[in-house]
Amino acid sequence: MTAHFEDAPVLIVSQACRYSSLDQTQEPFKLLDLLLAHGADINAQNYRGHTALSQAASRGDESMVEYLLEHGAERAVKNRLGASPRRVARAQGHTKVARMLEY
């Protein structure tokens, strides 16, 4: 459940969108393409069990959720509280994202 050092960049890029203007550009996707091409784990989890997908779902980031799903992010990975990305999106009121995460 713990992210390894080499897997952390996917989480960092996903989280950076929350705190910067990266989410207004294609830059996060270019960075993620590069990281994934070099073997980063798209399903890496942080110490709370969150993945890049669950982080994107929690903030209602439709474009990031779409990107992550298209690149192999697992919908079923749960955090330490047992919540899937879909459940996280619903809890935050992001119904469109929750629908995107249906199986």
C-alpha positions, 0 to 999 in steps of 0.5 A, spaced: 500 500 500 505 504 500 508 508 494 515 507 493 520 512 491 520 511 484 512 511 484 511 517 487 512 522 481 505 520 479 502 522 485 506 528 486 504 531 479 496 529 480 496 533 487 500 539 484 494 540 479 490 542 486 495 547 488 497 550 481 496 553 474 498 546 472 491 544 471 489 549 466 494 547 461 497 540 458 503 540 462 501 535 467 499 530 462 506 531 458 509 530 465 505 524 466 506 521 459 514 521 461 513 518 468 509 512 465 514 511 459 519 510 464 516 505 468 512 509 474 506 506 477 500 509 475 496 506 481 502 507 486 498 509 493 501 514 498 501 513 506 493 514 506 492 509 500 490 514 495 492 514 488 492 519 483 486 517 481 482 517 487 486 524 488 483 527 482 476 524 483 476 527 490 477 534 487 472 533 481 478 533 476 474 530 470 480 531 465 485 528 469 480 522 471 479 521 464 487 521 462 488 516 468 483 511 466 485 511 459 492 509 461 491 504 466 489 506 473 485 501 477 478 503 479 477 498 484 484 500 488 481 503 495 484 507 500 486 505 507 479 507 509 476 502 504 473 508 499 474 507 492 475 513 487 468 513 485 466 513 493 471 519 494 468 522 488 461 521 490 462 524 497 465 530 495 459 531 490 462 530 484 457 526 480 459 526 473 466 524 476 463 518 480 459 516 473 466 516 469 468 511 475 463 506 474 465 499 471 
